[in-house]
Amino acid sequence: MKLHIDLEHETVELETPEGTRSLALASEEAFQLISRAWLRAGWDLKHVYTFSWLGRPIIQLPEDLIRLQEWIYQVKPDVIIEIGIAHGGSLVFSAGLCRLIGRGRVIGIDIEIRPHNRLAIEAHELADLITMIEGDSIAGGIVRQVRQLIHPGERVMVFLDGCHTRDHVLAELEAYGPLVAEGSYIIAMDGIMQDLAGAPRSEPDWNTNNPRQAAMDFVKLHSEFRLVEPPFAFNESELTTRITYWPGGVIQRVAPAAEA
Ligand SMILES: C[S@@+](CC[C@H](N)C(=O)[O-])C[C@H]1O[C@@H](n2cnc3c(N)ncnc32)[C@H](O)[C@@H]1O
């Protein structure tokens, strides 16, 4: 696929094996195509490795964080489970929102919590809202530890940002999905991998081996969950589609228990 952006005429030419189409620059389709090219260039350049949140590096696209904030504010969870701590920026992001809302705490899990990251997170102003567990997110003992930290009736939300293979994410969805409250979400992050096969920092199997595929497979197996696109909390534009690293990754619990 080739995109030719003509700023003089405010058009975008889309060239595919099926032919060439001209789109208005200010159309949602052109905006999506340009955004996808921008996301791909940003992936190669490590754009998301240039941000921090309240002093801790956070490896997320800023627009995704704004959406996450909208969903957290909507759900007002008692517990946010986050797989993938890295430097702790996303734990601090969620914990900060919990503090502002006056409700909720965060449990972070990582297969390796580097000592300097642990020390910095433990010394952070929001540390009292953060519990860290070190281990493989799908190991039985780790899942049990997380479950023990959640009290009956607590409203749980889950973010999966650890190992992004299809099988691992599916196993995480199976392990942590049952904890998620009705109306709340599990976010399977980095489904953009599906669109990045062939990019320099990608693997050849990413078109199928990715979190988006895991999310699709999970909802097929569990009718109490659905893939959703939460409507924008505010929208005075014609746009309806998120610019995101997490396409197809928002899973909502829509029923209390699995149907027989
Ligand atoms: C992309 S980073 C997380 C970034 C972080 N959520 C943020 O927004 O800043 C992915 C993390 O997942 C962790 N990880 C990889 N495989 C894992 C596994 N099997 N279980 C738990 N954590 C894992 C890695 O050690 C790494 O710190």
PDBQT file of the ligand as one rigid body, heavy atoms in Angstrom, charges set to zero:
ROOT
HETATM    1  C1  LIG A 301       6.040  -3.036  27.739  1.00  0.00    +0.000 C 
HETATM    2  S1  LIG A 301       6.695  -3.378  29.304  1.00  0.00    +0.000 S 
HETATM    3  C2  LIG A 301       5.437  -2.725  30.370  1.00  0.00    +0.000 C 
HETATM    4  C3  LIG A 301       5.314  -1.263  30.288  1.00  0.00    +0.000 C 
HETATM    5  C4  LIG A 301       4.461  -0.621  31.349  1.00  0.00    +0.000 C 
HETATM    6  N1  LIG A 301       3.137  -1.200  31.447  1.00  0.00    +0.000 N 
HETATM    7  C5  LIG A 301       4.326   0.847  31.061  1.00  0.00    +0.000 C 
HETATM    8  O1  LIG A 301       3.292   1.261  30.538  1.00  0.00    +0.000 OA
HETATM    9  O2  LIG A 301       5.284   1.580  31.304  1.00  0.00    +0.000 OA
HETATM   10  C6  LIG A 301       6.473  -5.107  29.440  1.00  0.00    +0.000 C 
HETATM   11  C7  LIG A 301       6.858  -5.711  30.786  1.00  0.00    +0.000 C 
HETATM   12  O3  LIG A 301       6.276  -7.013  30.838  1.00  0.00    +0.000 OA
HETATM   13  C8  LIG A 301       7.122  -7.848  31.579  1.00  0.00    +0.000 C 
HETATM   14  N2  LIG A 301       6.829  -9.252  31.265  1.00  0.00    +0.000 N 
HETATM   15  C9  LIG A 301       7.214  -9.950  30.172  1.00  0.00    +0.000 A 
HETATM   16  N3  LIG A 301       6.769 -11.219  30.251  1.00  0.00    +0.000 NA
HETATM   17  C10 LIG A 301       6.081 -11.325  31.409  1.00  0.00    +0.000 A 
HETATM   18  C11 LIG A 301       5.408 -12.390  32.066  1.00  0.00    +0.000 A 
HETATM   19  N4  LIG A 301       5.359 -13.618  31.540  1.00  0.00    +0.000 N 
HETATM   20  N5  LIG A 301       4.807 -12.141  33.249  1.00  0.00    +0.000 NA
HETATM   21  C12 LIG A 301       4.871 -10.903  33.810  1.00  0.00    +0.000 A 
HETATM   22  N6  LIG A 301       5.509  -9.866  33.241  1.00  0.00    +0.000 NA
HETATM   23  C13 LIG A 301       6.104 -10.065  32.061  1.00  0.00    +0.000 A 
HETATM   24  C14 LIG A 301       8.521  -7.391  31.183  1.00  0.00    +0.000 C 
HETATM   25  O4  LIG A 301       9.467  -7.751  32.190  1.00  0.00    +0.000 OA
HETATM   26  C15 LIG A 301       8.340  -5.888  31.018  1.00  0.00    +0.000 C 
HETATM   27  O5  LIG A 301       8.724  -5.194  32.189  1.00  0.00    +0.000 OA
ENDROOT
TORSDOF 0
